[in-house]
Amino acid sequence: MKIRPGTSAMVATAALAALSILAAPMAWAQDEGSIARGGRLYDKWYTETGQEAPKESHALYPKEANYADKPGNNWRCKECHGWDGKGADGAYASGKRYTGIKGIIGMHGGDPAAVVALLKAPAHGFEGLLSDADLSDLGNFVVAGKYGYEAYVSDGKIVGDPAHGGQVYRTVCAGCHGAEGKLPKDMPPLASLVDNPWELMHKVLNGQPKEAMPALRAFDHQAAADVIAYIAAELPAE
């Protein structure tokens, strides 16, 4: 076969171009650090920002709901909208956490500025309580947090690979939580918490407010589910 002059150079150039594409760092569509911090604010914003819990109940929290007299609970975003973001249509559809308040999952893929505007409005009352940076992080979590968890929770149980989760746990989590998941001593064993996989997914992905806990959000969500599957299958609950 006869090769036309210049063909080798063209092939080499094309190969180098392909390699440069493969070697280029992935361009992230969102700032995962901002989203993770927004998740911690969603969990307990006043702890994450170093403030005291509000003394008066939130104006939008139903007076007949279970935590109506507990401002430290009813000012937490998760208390109304749920760890899964579905509110009255999700894990909080019944039981002591039921409020009848709708979720935020319908804002997935929306405009963070619209979320910030809602939070600053008098009804939600976060104007002056959260900084612009706080509000931006919280807005980013609401629109890009991927917190529905349908693919990772089935019938109230986590869906994951314990073998892979063990590899992640022993390299990322065990340094603080210990080989058996019983540290720190002022918290219950991790395996005793697996009945609330939505909360555990949230904590593993975003970290614990104001604690030096790594957030796995920049990893695939399945890695977080695998860690919880390992905790449920292999670690002692007592």
Secondary structure by P-SEA (a helix, b strand, c coil): cccccaaaaaaaaaaaaaaaaaaccccccccaaaaaaaaaaaaccccccccccccccccccccccccccccccccccccccccccccccccccccccccccccccccccccaaaaaaaaacccccccccccaaaaaaaaaaaaccccccccccccccccccaaaaaaaaaccccccccccccccccccccccccccaaaaaaaaacccccccccccccccaaaaaaaaaaaacccccc
